[in-house]
Amino acid sequence: METESSSTILISVEDLYKIYEVGTQKVPAIQGVDLEIKVGEYMAIMGSSGSGKSTLMNMLGCLDTPTKGTYRLNGTEVSTLTDDELAEIRNREIGFVFQTFNLLPRSTAAQNVELPLVYAGISAPERAARVAKAIDAVGLSSRKAHKPNELSGGQRQRVAIARALVNNPSLILADEPTGNLDSVTSDEIMDILGGLNAQGHTVVIVTHENDIAARCRRVIQLSDGRIISDQQVLPTA
């Protein structure tokens, strides 16, 4: 049974273009993309190298702005925001999980998870409570005082997921989240992301791996900056 929240549009993209200027040439990376993502979806964006999936991810993540078109995130038109406004909406609305983890090497797991809350101006007692909850959610409470070089690759990615969760974002955006992990650890990370989606989080994964996309409920294929396929699928275990 579909709930009211599950039918709410979180992301609405219309006629989106991204064109890069290389010397005197204009190189289109995204060409006329239309896309809607509902609250609570679990979606993969796929495509070969040069398909535009990284460019689309950067725009969905408010890391880049379109050359043309509109992008509304949780009701806010973000395609015309200033850099400072984009930074604010990224911190408030989006939790990022990167292939390379992007953790601060001299900070503990807890301090890395806490960072978005510091930027958001959250009080120290509330930060501590939220960090503890996020780290517990990824099963890493016993390692919260360890620095990244004291953690395995899978544990580092769990820290990154906890950091993505800590601000309770509207969107969890994962860019090749298992790209640096072995198959067993990849399964563990996908189990965590799937569990977060089951709790109501909207999760979008950018991947080139079919077995990772098969864990999602919707798969979009990009080619030459255009969506060539958009399918609802039955996720594998």
N, C-alpha and C positions, 0 to 999 in steps of 0.2 A: 504494500500500500504506500503510495507516494505521499510524503508529508509536504506541508507548505514550504518548509525550508529547502527541500530537495528540488523543488521546481523554481526556486529563486535564481535569477541570473546573476552570477558573480562577475563574469567577464563577458563583455560584448565588444567585438572587433568588427569594424565595417570598412571595406575597401582599403585595407591597409597596404601601404607601400613603404619600402625602404630602399633608397637608391644611393649608392656610394659613387663619389666622383674620384676616378683614378686618372690623374693627368687631365687630358681633355675628354676622356670617355666617361659615360655614366653607366654604372654596372648595377642592374636591379638585383637585390637580394631577396626581397619579398614583393610579390606582385598581386595585388588585389585580393588579399585574404579576408574572408568573412568567417567569423567564428564566435560561437557562444559556448560558455562553460557554466554549468549550473553548480550551485552550492552542493558540496558533498560528492562531486564526481571524482573518479580515479582514472586518469587519462595519461596516455603515452603519446608523445610527438616523435615520429620516426622520420628518417630520411638519410640518404647517403651524404658523404662529405660534399659540401657545396649546395645542398638542397635548400638551405635557408633556415634549418631548424634552430641553430644557435642564434641567428639574428632574431627570429621570432621569440625565442626564449628571452633574449635581452630586452625586447620591447614589452613582453608580458611581465617581466620582472622590473620594469621601470628603470632599467640600466641604460636604455637607449630610447630615443623618440622617433616616431615615424616621419618619413618625408611627406606622406599624404595619408589621409584616412583618420578614423577616430578609434579610440580605445577607452572604454569605460571599465573601471575596476571598482566593484562594490558601490556603484552609483556615481563615482567621481570620474569626470573626463580628464584623463591624465596626459593626453597627447600634447597639450599646450602648457603644461606646468613648467615652472622654472627648475633649475638644478636643485635648489634648496628644497622646493616643494616635492620634487621627485624623491629626494633623500628621505624626507619625512614620511612620505607614503610607503616607501620601501620598508622602513623600520617598523611602521605601524601595521601594514597589511600583508607583508610577504616574508615568509621564512625560506631562506636559501639553503640548499644542500648541494655542495660542489664535489666533483670527482676528486679534486686534490685537497679536500677537507677545509683548507683555508683557516687553519687554527693558528693562534699566536703561540710560537714555540716556547716562550718563557713564562707563559701563564698556565695555571692548572686547568683541568677540565672544567671545574666550577667557574673559574674566572672567565674562560672562553664563553661558556653558556650565558654568563651574566652580562656580557658586553652590550647586547641590544637594549637591555634594561637601563644600563648606565646612560646610553645615548638618549633614551626616552625620558630620563629624569625621574625614574622610579625610586622611591625611598629605599634605604638599605635593608630594613626589616622585610619589606615586601619582596625585594630582589632575592633575598636569601630563601624565602618561602617558595618563590616561583622557580628558582634554580633547583632546589631540592626536588620539587615535583617533576620538573622536566627531566632531570637526570634519572630519577626513579622510573620514569615512563619508558626509558630506553634500557633499563636494567644495568645501570652503571654506577649505582650509589657507592659501591665499595672502591671505586677508582676516581672519585671526584677530586681528590687532592693530587692526582698524578698529572704530570706534564705530558704533552703529546709524544715526546720521544720515549716515554715510559709505557706507551700504549700500543697495542697492535693496530693494524690498519682498520679492522672492523670496529675496534673500540673508538678509534678516532672518528670514524664516520658516525658512530652512535652519539659522540659528543656534538658533532655537527648537526645531527638531527635534533638533539635536545636544544641546541642554540636556536635552531629554526622554529622550535615549538614555543620557546619561553615567552614570547610576546603574544601568544594566542592569535597568530595571524589568520587572515582570511584565506590565504593561499600558501601551500607548501610547494615550492618549485625546486625540483631536483634535477640537476644537470649531470647525466651519466653517473649516478650515485654509486654504482658498483664497478665502475671502470677500472679501478686500481685494486680490486679485491678478487680473491679466489672464489670458486663456485659455491663452496659451502658458506663462506662468509657473505657472499652476495645474496644467497637465499635468506640468511638471517636478517640482513638489512631490508630486503623486500618484505619479509614477514612484519618487520616493525612498521614500515610505511603502509602496508596493507592494514595493519591493526589500527594505525592512526586514522586511516580513511574510514574504517568500520566505526570509529568513534565520532565520525561526522566531519573530519577535516577534508578539505578539498586538496587533492594531491595531483600535480602534473609532473610527469617524468619525461625528460628529454633523453632519448636513447637510440642507439643503432642496433641494439641486440634484441632479436626476436623473442628470446625466452624471457627477457625482462618485460617487454611490452605485453607478452601473453599473460602477465600477472594482473594487468589493468582491465578495466571494464569498457574502455573506449580507446581506439587507436586511430590517430590521424597520421597520414603519410604525406610528406612534402616532397616535391620535385621541382627544381628550378624556381623556387620561391612561391609555388602554388600548392594548395591542398588538392591532391589527386584522389584521396580516399579518406573517408570518415566513417568508421564502423563501430557499432556496439558489439562487444565480444563477451563470451563467457570466460572469466579469468580462470587460469589454471591454479592449482594449489601451490 
